[in-house]
Amino acid sequence: MNIETKAVHSGERKERQQHRSVVTPIEQTAAYYFEDTQQIIDFYEGRLSGIKYGRYGCPTQHAVERKIADLETTDRSLLFSSGMAAVTTAILALVKKGQHILFTNDCYRNTKKFFTDFLPNLGIESTEVNIDNLRNLENYVKNNTVLFFSELPTNPFLRVIDLEKIAEVTQKRGLTFIVDSTFATPINIRPVDYGADIILHSATKYLGGHHDLFAGVVAGKQEYLEIIQQSRDVLGGIIDPHTSFLLLRSIQTLPIRMKVHNENAQMIAEWLERHQEVESVWYPGLNSHPDYELAKKYMAGFGGVITFRLRANEKETSSFVDSLRLPYIATNFGGPQSLIEQHAVLTFYKDRENAEKRGITENLIRYAVGFESVEDVFEDFNNAFKVLRR
């Protein structure tokens, strides 16, 4: 099936049964019962399928997991209570004390904090690799290195790594290759097709698609997912039945929604790049982007997030943001409503020194494109630019 058809049907079409609901229902329960002791024995010996306890999953959750695995072309997927629960559980399941991981320098700040501040307490080393130096990735590999992690595109500068080249190194050196594909979704890229082992998502973003849920995803090969599931069962970062239902509903429209995000963002990024008040724009669909050729090679669309820098100081940048009427000032992306943030203020207000080191300056803005009319967005931006000039 094509990916649009998979988004609608995968994971939900079961055996023929009269009176079966077209919509996968919610089973709002914490416990599942057995008829007798023989059923317990049959369950454990694989003769009877089912669920023992709600913390290990529910039918609605399992439908979502099958659907995402189909979309990502992976063996399995697992759902979590948040994107960070997915990231942390996957890493903790696969990396042991005394081992070493590599990660790219442009990434979500809490992911980086987990690698640099949390993991050392468990005796796990990490090394940050500049994304412009990935051609020399093998030079960073140590005898105890077991894993390489990168986002694609990255946050906030939307960089794109060369998946095939990275896969050559990770396969040669026996490393697990993990890609956080939240900014792309399986509509724009499926990293396992190019050699990645595990795919992560904050499903709070595009997969959820409405700014109304928290969820995380790990998808990949069966051998890895079995290990990660055991850790999820212990650490407890499980998603609830109602959120599973909301996520299932949302993924059915993911291809349609991503088409709008991709098209609107491309037009807005090109418009911003031409504006005299804009110093620079980062969007993988622009030929000025440092990874434009890689983005064209690997991605079917470039997503709905644009990062740009104004020709302005911090106060002027704040004034520009405050003058906009369409986007909400909020830190998320992937929903119908456009969101905007002055990154150094909203996300890094208490960590400005670190933000500066990462190139997140006072005049940097991240704009999450929604479904508003592009013409209305241009008018709104032009009015804010007039305030900026005054």
C-alpha angles and dihedrals in degrees: 000000000000116000094255090058092045090054090058103038112019115111095008108071107087137166120319109276132159117244093017113157118244087218115063103244130229117250100202099193138116097203137045121200135218123221093223144337093277090062089055091053092046090050094053093044093051099249092112126043121213147102126282101193135003095243088067093056145280134239093261091052092048090053090055091047092053091047095051092046089055092048092049093041090234132136094246145346133209129207125221137187093255142356091259090051087055093048097045096043093049093050095044090050095051105035126064136196112288094027129114135223135195126215137174118256098233104071144116109302096233092050088053091046090053091053098043104031107025107035096054087063086063094048095257119135126213134189125200113222120202107239090226089059099052091112084073095046093126089063089065095053115107130191089262097044111123107162145036121201131190139156119231112229095015130227123279104350096046095228120177122216125212099253097190094049092048091048090054090058097042093048092046092050097037096245126153108243113214124184124190100211098177094123093050108035120200088282092069100032142356105204096193087068087067100043107282116141102203133024123203130195137182093220086193085083126049098345091056089035102181108072089246109102145044120222142138135207136207115188129176149091120352093240091061097038093056090057093045092048090056089054092046089053090054100039092044103219092148127153119237125241096251094051088047088055093050091049092048090052092049098049090057088069097037097108092051093046094047090052089059093044091050096047097043094046093050092054094044093046091052090048093049092049090058095049116106093219092058117087099190142347130210114203123135092225093064118090087222090065112107091233099038094124092050091047091053090048098050109022131073090195135005104231136240103280123097125185118198141166123222127216088245145093125251097273093047091048090052089050090053092051092045091051095059115100104188107052122065116231097241141120111246138073142204102069134108092258117075116235131199135191138180090227099209091052106037100036105021103031092125095035104047096141092058090045091056091051089055093050092255096140130182092262097050117116131189114205121193107203118224135184098280119126109277090223089057090049091052091050091048092049092047091054090051091048089055089055089048092053091050 
